[in-house]
């Protein structure tokens, strides 16, 4: 039996032991060894004579690690700042915004504080509280709409009076000068050549009469109704003045003790005016205060505008 036949008889894959040389296929038969002399066929692979293949080396690729999350401190350091600088900058910006009433933020904050608290702090003198700002005079205070301005004519007349009182060569006596309000305010309007607002029918003014002795509203004026009628007859629309006044209301403020009168004045020229006057006397009876809010009667028909005018009158009170 040939070697080929012996391999086939033992079920070996003879093709695994075949090599091709040129165009001929040679079959390699394992040589006989001492173990197979008895006829036992032991298959021998040709691969045993080959050098062992090198063991494959596993190349470790760098695993992409997740980037470390930057903390707020790292971000601030990268920006060249620190929590302390940011805190100081925030405080500075907030202070500037509040001091400058940026976008009305200060005014809105003051509306959340009770009015008497804000008045005691004097903050509403510098910043409007809501839609109103506070005016402080000599012994009195009240609020006006924040868009109203001081009457330039009154300020000019007061300056001229102070100048005349200091000039000893002036022949005109001080007593001959007309009575001027201590303060007057009104909406900003068109100014004439002298810088005086021509929209003078709407305004608020305060007149202070000082140098009195033991003056009292009850003693000199009587009840609010009688006092209002007396002032209308003697001062507001005296006989021969061409004015006619009609009293609408008169009462005493229970909180301040001041008298409040509401009346309409009809004139020879111009539309009728509706007024609210508040009169008060200081406790020692040395001064008498008259605060008057006036506007054309037609403007009082607007509820929102009428509320502003009433707010001024209700806010007037003496400061002791």
C-alpha positions in Angstrom: 0.0 0.0 0.0 1.4 3.3 -0.9 1.7 6.2 1.5 -1.0 8.0 -0.3 -3.4 5.1 0.1 -2.5 4.7 3.8 -3.3 8.4 4.5 -6.6 8.1 2.6 -7.5 5.0 4.5 -7.0 6.7 7.9 -9.3 9.6 6.9 -6.6 12.2 6.7 -7.0 15.3 4.5 -4.3 14.6 2.1 -4.8 18.0 0.6 -3.5 19.5 3.8 -0.2 17.8 3.1 0.1 18.8 -0.5 2.4 21.3 -1.9 2.4 22.6 -5.5 5.7 22.7 -7.2 5.4 24.2 -10.6 2.5 22.5 -12.3 2.8 19.3 -10.3 1.2 18.6 -6.9 3.5 16.7 -4.5 2.1 14.8 -1.6 4.2 14.8 1.5 3.9 11.6 3.6 5.3 11.5 7.1 8.3 9.3 7.4 8.2 6.1 9.4 9.3 6.4 13.0 10.0 3.8 15.6 6.5 4.2 16.8 4.9 3.3 13.5 7.0 0.3 12.5 4.1 -2.0 13.4 2.0 -0.5 10.7 0.3 2.2 12.8 0.1 5.3 10.9 0.6 8.5 12.9 -0.3 11.7 10.9 2.3 14.3 11.0 1.5 17.9 10.0 4.0 19.7 7.8 3.2 22.8 9.9 5.4 21.2 12.7 8.5 22.0 10.7 7.5 25.7 10.3 8.8 28.3 12.7 6.1 29.5 15.2 4.3 32.7 14.2 5.0 35.7 16.3 2.4 36.4 19.0 0.3 39.4 18.0 0.9 42.4 20.1 -2.1 44.4 21.2 -1.6 48.0 20.7 -3.3 50.0 23.4 -4.9 53.1 21.9 -5.3 56.0 24.1 -8.9 56.2 25.4 -10.5 59.6 25.0 -11.1 60.7 28.6 -14.0 63.1 29.3 -12.9 66.7 29.7 -13.1 67.9 33.3 -16.0 70.3 34.0 -14.7 73.8 34.8 -15.9 75.2 38.1 -17.1 78.8 38.4 -13.8 79.6 40.1 -11.9 78.3 37.1 -14.0 80.4 34.8 -13.4 83.5 36.8 -9.7 82.8 36.9 -9.7 82.4 33.1 -11.4 85.8 32.8 -8.9 87.4 35.1 -11.5 88.2 37.8 -12.6 86.9 41.2 -15.8 86.6 43.3 -14.8 89.6 45.3 -14.4 91.8 42.3 -17.7 90.6 40.9 -19.4 91.3 44.2 -17.9 94.8 44.5 -18.9 95.6 40.9 -22.4 94.4 41.5 -22.7 96.6 44.6 -21.2 99.6 42.7 -23.6 99.2 39.7 -26.6 98.8 42.1 -25.6 101.9 44.0 -25.3 103.9 40.8 -28.6 102.7 39.5 -30.4 103.6 42.7 -28.7 106.9 43.1 -29.5 107.9 39.5 -33.0 106.4 39.6 -32.1 104.4 36.5 -35.3 103.5 34.6 -37.3 104.7 37.6 -36.2 101.7 39.8 -35.7 103.9 42.9 -39.2 105.4 42.5 -40.8 102.0 42.2 -38.9 100.7 45.3 -40.1 103.7 47.3 -43.8 103.0 46.4 -43.4 99.7 48.4 -42.5 101.7 51.5 -45.2 103.5 53.6 -45.5 107.2 52.6 -44.8 108.5 56.2 -41.6 106.4 56.4 -40.3 107.8 53.1 -41.3 111.3 54.1 -39.4 111.0 57.4 -36.3 109.8 55.5 -36.4 112.8 53.1 -35.8 110.4 50.2 -38.9 111.5 48.3 -37.4 115.0 48.2 -34.6 113.7 45.9 -36.4 110.8 44.2 -40.1 110.8 43.1 -42.2 108.2 45.0 -44.3 106.8 42.2 -45.8 109.7 40.3 -45.1 112.4 43.0 -42.2 114.2 44.4 -42.2 116.1 47.7 -41.7 119.8 48.3 -40.5 121.1 51.6 -40.8 124.8 52.5 -40.4 126.8 55.7 -42.7 124.9 58.1 -44.8 123.0 55.6 -44.6 120.1 53.0 -46.7 118.6 50.3 -46.3 116.6 47.1 -46.7 117.5 43.4 -46.7 115.5 40.2 -43.1 114.6 39.3 -43.5 116.3 35.9 -44.3 119.7 37.4 -41.7 122.4 37.7 -41.2 125.5 39.8 -42.8 128.8 38.6 -39.9 130.9 37.2 -41.9 134.1 37.6 -42.3 133.6 41.3 -38.6 132.8 41.8 -37.6 135.9 39.8 -40.0 138.1 41.8 -38.6 136.8 45.1 -35.1 137.4 43.9 -36.0 141.0 43.0 -37.6 141.5 46.4 -34.5 140.3 48.2 -32.4 142.7 46.1 -34.6 145.7 46.9 -34.5 145.0 50.6 -30.8 145.2 50.5 -30.6 148.4 48.4 -31.0 151.4 50.8 -31.3 153.8 47.9 -34.6 152.3 46.8 -37.4 154.8 47.3 -40.1 152.1 47.0 -41.0 150.8 50.4 -41.0 147.1 51.0 -44.6 147.2 52.2 -45.8 148.5 48.8 -44.8 145.3 47.1 -47.6 142.8 46.4 -47.8 139.6 48.3 -45.8 136.8 46.7 -46.3 133.1 47.2 -43.6 131.4 49.2 -43.6 128.6 46.5 -45.4 127.9 43.3 -45.3 125.0 40.9 -47.1 124.0 37.7 -46.8 121.8 34.6 -44.0 122.6 32.2 -45.5 124.7 29.4 -44.5 127.1 26.6 -42.4 130.0 27.9 -42.6 133.6 26.7 -39.7 135.9 26.1 -39.3 136.5 29.9 -39.0 132.8 30.6 -42.4 132.6 32.3 -44.8 129.8 31.6 -48.0 130.8 29.8 -50.0 127.9 31.0 -50.6 129.6 34.4 -54.2 128.6 34.9 -53.0 125.3 36.4 -50.7 125.6 39.4 -50.3 125.1 43.1 -49.0 127.9 45.4 -48.4 128.5 49.1 -48.7 131.8 50.8 -47.2 132.3 54.3 -48.4 135.1 56.5 -46.0 135.5 59.4 -45.7 137.9 62.3 -49.1 137.1 63.8 -49.9 136.8 67.4 -52.2 134.1 68.9 -53.8 133.4 65.5 -56.3 130.5 65.5 -58.6 129.2 62.8 -61.4 128.7 65.3 -61.1 132.2 66.8 -60.5 134.2 63.6 -62.5 132.2 61.0 -65.0 130.2 63.0 -66.3 126.9 61.6 -65.1 125.7 58.2 -68.2 126.7 56.4 -68.3 130.2 57.9 -64.5 130.6 57.4 -64.8 129.7 53.7 -67.6 132.1 53.1 -65.6 134.8 54.8 -62.5 134.3 52.7 -64.5 134.2 49.5 -66.3 137.4 50.3 -63.2 139.3 51.5 -60.2 137.8 49.6 -61.1 135.5 46.7 -64.0 137.3 45.1 -64.6 140.7 46.8 -67.3 143.0 45.5 -66.2 144.9 42.4 -63.5 142.4 41.5 -65.4 141.0 38.5 -65.1 137.5 39.9 -67.9 135.3 41.2 -67.1 132.4 43.5 -69.3 129.5 44.4 -68.5 127.3 47.4 -68.7 123.6 46.8 -67.4 122.1 50.0 -65.8 123.0 53.3 -64.6 120.8 56.1 -61.9 120.3 58.7 -59.2 117.7 58.4 -59.3 115.5 61.5 -55.6 114.6 61.2 -54.0 118.0 60.7 -56.7 120.4 62.0 -56.5 122.4 58.8 -59.5 123.8 56.9 -60.1 122.7 53.3 -62.4 124.6 50.9 -63.4 123.7 47.4 -64.9 126.4 45.2 -65.3 127.6 41.5 -64.4 131.1 40.4 -65.9 132.6 37.3 -63.9 135.4 35.6 -64.7 138.1 33.1 -62.2 136.6 30.7 -61.0 133.0 30.6 -62.6 129.7 31.5 -63.9 129.2 35.1 -61.4 127.9 37.6 -62.0 125.2 40.1 -59.9 125.5 43.3 -59.0 123.7 46.5 -57.6 125.8 49.3 -56.1 124.5 52.5 -55.5 126.9 55.4 -53.6 126.1 58.6 -52.0 127.9 61.5 -49.0 126.8 63.5 -49.5 125.9 67.1 -48.0 129.1 68.6 -50.3 131.2 66.3 -47.5 133.2 64.7 -48.0 132.1 61.1 -50.9 131.4 58.8 -50.5 129.2 55.7 -52.7 129.1 52.6 -52.1 126.4 50.0 -54.2 126.6 46.8 -54.5 124.1 43.9 -56.2 125.6 40.8 -57.0 124.4 37.4 -59.6 125.1 34.7 -63.0 123.5 35.7 -62.9 121.4 32.5 -59.7 119.7 33.5 -61.3 118.4 36.7 -63.7 116.3 34.6 -60.8 114.0 33.9 -60.8 111.5 36.9 -57.1 110.8 36.7 -56.1 114.4 36.5 -58.6 115.4 39.2 -57.0 112.7 41.5 -53.6 114.3 41.1 -54.9 117.7 42.0 -56.7 116.4 45.1 -53.6 114.4 46.1 -51.6 117.7 46.3 -54.2 119.3 48.6 -54.6 116.2 50.8 -50.8 115.9 51.3 -50.3 119.5 52.6 -49.5 119.7 56.3 -47.3 121.7 58.6 -43.9 120.5 59.8 -43.2 121.3 63.4 
